[in-house]
């Protein structure tokens, strides 16, 4: 999670996501699934930017 006051990245959980927040995912495209799963990728990194940061 990007801290809106200090602009530092902090550890956080999904429970901290609120409506209006931006969530960015980094995925590894080298290991896609097969069959029905071929369009699914594992998230390598997730960055959450709170709406308070974009409102400044």
URHUHU-V679497 format. One record per run of one state. SS is the DSSP state (A for helix, B for strand, O for the rest). FROM is the first residue (numbers start at 1). TO is the last residue. If there is no record, write none. Layout:
ss=SS from=FROM to=TO
ss=SS from=FROM to=TO
//
This chain:
ss=O from=1 to=1
ss=B from=2 to=2
ss=O from=3 to=8
ss=B from=9 to=9
ss=O from=10 to=13
ss=A from=14 to=16
ss=O from=17 to=21
ss=B from=22 to=27
ss=O from=28 to=34
ss=A from=35 to=39
ss=O from=40 to=42
ss=B from=43 to=49
ss=O from=50 to=50
ss=A from=51 to=54
ss=O from=55 to=56
//
